Structures are given as C-alpha cells and as structure tokens.
C-alpha cells in the first residue's frame, strides 16, 4: 500500500506554490488584503472540492492537502479554508463559488469573532449544532483586535439568516483538518527561514547554526512537523470516509465541550489529533524562530512576523490546542465531557 501523495496531488501543490510565490510575496502582505486570490481562482483552486455539477472537480480533501499546506507556507490572507473547504460542503449550490467570485467566512461554535468577515459575501454562523447562512448586506461587522494583521477578526451581528440542511459536524471536522494543513505549512516555512538565518548569522566567529543548542531547537521543530503531518493526512482520509456520522454536531471540539457523538467518532478524534499536533508544531516553530532570530524577530520590519502571527492565530482557530487535547483525553478514556 502506498501512503504517499500521487503525482497529480503534488503537481497541484507545485502549481499553487508557483502562483503564490509570484502573486503573494511577503511584500504584498503589507499592501494588499487578498493577494493571489484572482490567480488561484484562475487555477481552479476554489472549485477543487466542489462537485462537478457545480463547476468543480469533485476532489477529495486529501487530494488538496499539499496545496493547502502551500497556502500556509505563503501566509495567504483571506478566508481560504472557509471558501475552498467549508463552502463546497455547505453551499455547493451557490453560483460563482468555483470561480472565486463568492467568498465565505465562518463564525465557528464557541468563538466570539469571525476571521476575514470583511471579505466575505456570505457568512456561515454555527450555533447549537446548526449552521445558518447570512447574506453580506444583512451582516453588521465590528472590528476587534487580533494577533494576526492579515487575518482580522470581527464581531458579527445580523437580523436575518437562512438555515442550512447539511450536517455541520463533518464540515467542521474538515475545516479543522484544513486549518491543520495550513499550520503544517506555516511551521515548515518558519523552520526553513530560521535554518537559513542560523546558517548566515555569526557569533563568536562561527554561524550560530553550528552551536549544539541551536541545532537541538531546530531538530525539535523538524520532528514536531514530521509528526504532525501524517496525523493531518490520516484525519483527511477518515473525515472524508466517515460521511455524516464523522463528527458530532455542536462544536466538533471547537467549543471545549465535545458531545458524545464526537467522543465516540474515529473521524472526530483524528481531526482533533491533527489540529492539536499541527498547532503544537507551529507554536514550537514560532518560539524557536523568535529565540534564534533574537531581538530582530520582534520587529515589524522583518517579514517573519507574518508567519509568527499566522501560527498563533490558526492555532486558536476552530478550537485551541488545549481544547483538542482535552477531547482526545476524554475519547481515549471513554469519558463523557
């Protein structure tokens, strides 16, 4: 049995990487709100998971994981996961999703603010195990401070909404796995940048990367990333094959109160394991990057800050690492939350 990615899956990731290197360089993060989106739409990125009757390709979540990692490596702004992963399962019949002309933001259960809601044409609100969609003209947005300048947060208010019939639990599980894939990409980029810096920064007449203490930090990050990535890949397979029973309704581990359905679900456990491991890997990569870069790592002038902020913000999205670990403990022990 081959557990590697196919040539087509890797080729898709390569195409996404090339587009983002050209159209979403670090400098664009300072000047644009949504760099690279038009080019990704032309590539067909936002229709990858849409069914064919909705002008999509009907791919599986696992098929697009390497491409999602690349969006993390590029620190791509905007509601990427919500538009490319959540929308195909909840809003597949909405016109122009495949073309990228319509974008979607999500207010997950247990979270007070919606990320990137200012860019969304549709807002999905998940409460009490149900999802509802709100049209942009019916949404009132209040900006709130967040750690990531490229992923702003908004308090949302609305008067009118429409219920969505699809089970929300499996959709949230897919979102968690997709966010975890982005976190793996963020961690890989932080590790790459930090290794490069350690090779050229000299101290005591030698590159700091030659010092054992620095090597150990970087090795720990590499191990954490390589440990997290297979968990993300496994979770993508299990949530894809679990159908509508893959996860509980309210929260799906995002609100700190897993339901019985989630605790007994292999797909739900795998999604939590992926999100927790990827969040820890990204947090470790961010900490090592700050320590090895030293004082310059804290400055706004250094592009590193975008990836640091993205690691921290995505680690808290769709459930914190601590919340997912709690769900895993309950699931393994067979305890009710």
Helices and strands as residue ranges (DSSP letters): H 7-23, H 26-31, H 37-43, G 45-47, G 52-54, H 61-73, H 80-81, I 82-86, H 87-90, E 104-107, E 114-115, G 117-119, E 122-127, E 130-135, G 136-138, E 139-144, E 153-158, E 162-164, H 168-200, E 202-203, E 206-207, G 208-210, H 212-241, G 243-245, H 260-263, H 266-293, G 294-298, H 304-316, H 321-333
